[in-house]
Amino acid sequence: MALVYEHGHLLRRDFASVQIWMSKSAEQGYVPAQLGMVAELLYLNKLSSVYHGETGVRMLRELARSYLTIVKDLTRVMCRLKAMYRSLGDSLCRTGRLR
């Protein structure tokens, strides 16, 4: 209904009605209307920032550090396995068991 009022289809343009119908649509969960309301609040600078605390940043840093540690350990293990297989292949070639 808000789009009908906004674009003037079959009715004259009435921006007050647009505002009323968009707010009703947003309350009922219509996502484009909700996005429109948030965009309007951002434009009017009526939204304030919310402090979520330091736990989010701390947890993110810890996860990043853990990920880097796992990647380094995996690389080290893969290199050791590769070296073991190379040495095994070299010793088999020297003894004549592998041709």
C-alpha positions as CSV (number, residue, x, y, z in Angstrom):
1,M,0.0,0.0,0.0
2,A,2.9,2.3,0.8
3,L,4.2,1.9,-2.8
4,V,0.8,2.9,-4.2
5,Y,0.9,6.1,-2.2
6,E,4.6,6.7,-3.0
7,H,4.4,6.3,-6.8
8,G,0.9,7.8,-7.1
9,H,-0.8,4.8,-8.8
10,L,-4.6,5.4,-8.8
11,L,-4.1,7.9,-6.0
12,R,-2.4,11.3,-5.6
13,R,1.0,11.2,-4.0
14,D,0.8,11.5,-0.3
15,F,4.1,11.2,1.6
16,A,2.4,11.3,5.0
17,S,0.5,8.1,4.1
18,V,3.7,6.6,2.7
19,Q,5.4,7.1,6.1
20,I,2.4,5.5,7.9
21,W,2.1,2.5,5.7
22,M,5.9,1.9,5.6
23,S,6.1,1.9,9.4
24,K,3.2,-0.5,9.5
25,S,4.9,-2.8,7.0
26,A,8.2,-2.6,8.9
27,E,6.4,-3.6,12.1
28,Q,4.9,-6.6,10.3
29,G,8.4,-7.8,9.1
30,Y,8.4,-6.5,5.5
31,V,12.2,-6.4,4.9
32,P,12.3,-3.6,2.3
33,A,10.2,-1.4,4.6
34,Q,12.6,-2.1,7.5
35,L,15.6,-1.3,5.4
36,G,13.9,2.0,4.3
37,M,13.2,2.9,7.9
38,V,16.9,2.2,8.9
39,A,18.1,4.2,5.9
40,E,15.9,7.1,7.0
41,L,17.2,6.9,10.6
42,L,20.8,6.8,9.4
43,Y,20.2,9.8,7.1
44,L,18.6,11.8,9.9
45,N,21.5,10.8,12.2
46,K,19.0,9.5,14.8
47,L,20.8,6.2,15.4
48,S,23.4,6.0,18.1
49,S,26.3,3.5,18.3
50,V,26.1,0.6,20.8
51,Y,29.1,-0.5,22.8
52,H,29.4,-4.3,22.8
53,G,32.4,-4.6,25.1
54,E,35.9,-5.9,24.5
55,T,35.0,-9.6,24.4
56,G,34.3,-9.6,20.7
57,V,37.7,-8.2,19.8
58,R,39.5,-10.4,22.3
59,M,37.8,-13.5,21.0
60,L,38.5,-12.6,17.4
61,R,42.2,-12.1,18.2
62,E,42.4,-15.4,20.0
63,L,40.7,-17.2,17.1
64,A,43.1,-15.6,14.6
65,R,46.1,-16.6,16.8
66,S,44.8,-20.2,17.1
67,Y,44.2,-20.4,13.3
68,L,47.8,-19.2,12.6
69,T,49.2,-21.7,15.1
70,I,47.3,-24.6,13.5
71,V,48.5,-23.6,10.0
72,K,52.1,-23.4,11.2
73,D,51.9,-26.8,12.9
74,L,50.3,-28.4,9.9
75,T,52.9,-26.9,7.6
76,R,55.7,-28.2,9.9
77,V,54.1,-31.7,10.0
78,M,53.7,-31.9,6.2
79,C,57.3,-30.8,5.7
80,R,58.5,-33.5,8.1
81,L,56.4,-36.2,6.4
82,K,57.7,-35.1,3.0
83,A,61.3,-35.3,4.3
84,M,60.6,-38.8,5.7
85,Y,59.2,-40.1,2.4
86,R,62.1,-38.6,0.5
87,S,64.7,-40.2,2.8
88,L,62.8,-43.5,2.5
89,G,62.9,-43.3,-1.3
90,D,66.6,-42.4,-1.3
91,S,67.5,-45.4,0.9
92,L,65.4,-47.8,-1.2
93,C,67.0,-46.5,-4.4
94,R,70.5,-47.0,-2.9
95,T,69.8,-50.6,-1.8
96,G,68.3,-51.5,-5.2
97,R,64.9,-52.3,-3.9
98,L,63.2,-49.5,-5.8
99,R,63.9,-49.1,-9.6
